[in-house]
Amino acid sequence: MDKKKQRSLNQWLKQQSKLAKRWLMIAVGLGVVSSIFLLAQAALLATILHQLIIEQVDKYELVPYFFGLAAVVAVRALCSWGREIAGYRCGEQIRIYIRQLILDKLRELGPAYIKGKPAGAWATLLLEQVEDMHDFFARYLPQMSLSVLVPFVILIVVFPVNWAAGLIFLITAPLVPMFMALVGMKAADANRKNFKALQRLSGHFYDRLQSMTTIRLFDRTKAETEVMHGASEVFRTRTMDVLKIAFLSSAVLEFFTSISIALTAVYFGFAFIGELNFGDYGAGVTLFAGLFILVLAPEFYQPLRDLGTFYHAKQQAVGAAESIVEFIETDVETVRSGEKQLADNEAITIKASDLEVFSPEGQKLVGPISFELSGSQTTALVGPSGAGKTSLINAILGFLPYQGSLTINGIERSELDLGNWREKISWVGQNPLLLHGSIRDNITLGKLNVNDDVINSALEESFSAEFVNQHGLDYPISDRSGGLSVGQAQRLALARAMVQNGQFWLLDEPTASLDARSERLVMQGLEKQILGKTSLMVTHQLTPLQNVDQILVMQDGQIVQAGTFNQLTSESGLFQTMLDANQALNQANKGNLDA
């Protein structure tokens, strides 16, 4: 990573810190207050020892000093506790904000962009990489200020007592951050590579975890284990590279700090035996002065040592911020929306004229095409894989940008309030997504105003009641349809669409992967629900399309045929070719079953 990019990422991180400026100031303020009480602690401790050893004062006369020392230690402990709390709140507030930025960007990009990366990579970006920024805001930023303020406060007190000791502090202090920067110069690159390896490992592991059954069926367990081992080994190597830099940095800090404290101790040692006669302003070196400054010596360098420790957190945050900033600043074709809303309970009519659909990156996927989905009619959308059917659906749903005209009830989709438009849609897909929760949660999707009568009615009409009644609405299921068959999950998705009760029904291969009984039940439920409503059905099963009002045939992003079933079968073309292939496949399957 070049220096210009590092500076840019540092600037971005510091800009985020303004969101929690109050907590940051509290953390720094408590650190300064703690340093002031540190001076009192050192003075009390030096006074007690000087009085006991040199003045030979009775220990009982020093009881107030002991109580004062205990009180000062308690106050410092409270300051440290408050500083930790303030730092944590600072990091927490900023992490929440950054996660919200990522979620907003994901929402803006839509599912068409999100599916381009494995779920594990997105989880790493949203959870682990944001979490790795915490110490930068909670510890490093406050420590940057304290590493200047605390030594400055101590120098103000030390110089009037002994200028030689103050000079030692002043000369040796810059060595610590200088060598810290030299050692940690490559830390940002190491952390960036580490995060890239973690993203790949997370995505690979999550995908293989979801595909475990397929991997076992094809006897690929050993091969995939070796691939996982390779990815884990890369992550291990890069993690060790990061730790090498961290340990080397700590060793350098400890070395120079120890040398500086040793110089101070040697100076006072020689001053006590009369070998050195400078630095005390002619008053002579006393035990109080020596103890006072020697107690402060480690504390003078401690903020710099802490900064060195947290410098690793800074480089870790820079490494994490690179992919986060890159994602947030992703330049894609945005999906425009407006504030216009559709009337409730009005039949949906969708009309496209010279419509072109584009990917988030600006690549044309579909078009130009023109068509009309008339109100209260059912339209089937057919075509070979890769024809552009899914892209067209995503455009209608508001997940992909477009050019040309695409109106819903006379209003351009780009002028519609997308939230309001999607409320009018009931969707049933070929792979129903079930949430980790109860059956009730999956049917209502968080809607609080849905009563049990509506749910039970939807379960009856979708033929789901026969298995739901065995377990109850509060029966837990997993996000991978755990505990339910494919057919049962599909019927639950149908019940969910019925509860939504949209004016526009979008059916994407709703009977794919279903057995004959489940397919018959799902289709019975769908035919009853879409009666009198506008619907668009994407399917590869052509024979059941004899009763639909219109069929659109797509190929290579174009609508190559349009008409009713009888019209399309009476002419040669792609539909007739697909129908022949479909019938031949069904006949072959029937023959296999008979055999």
PyMOL commands that set and color helices and strands:
alter all, ss='L'
color gray80, all
select helices_A, chain A and resi 3-53+59-109+111-114+119-131+134-161+163-172+175-210+212-217+221-272+287-328+389-397+413-415+418-423+439-444+452-461+465-471+486-500+516-530+543-547+565-569+574-594
alter helices_A, ss='H'
color red, helices_A
select strands_A, chain A and resi 350-358+364-373+378-382+402-408+411-412+425-428+437-438+476-477+504-508+534-538+550-555+558-563
alter strands_A, ss='S'
color yellow, strands_A
deselect
rebuild
show_as cartoon
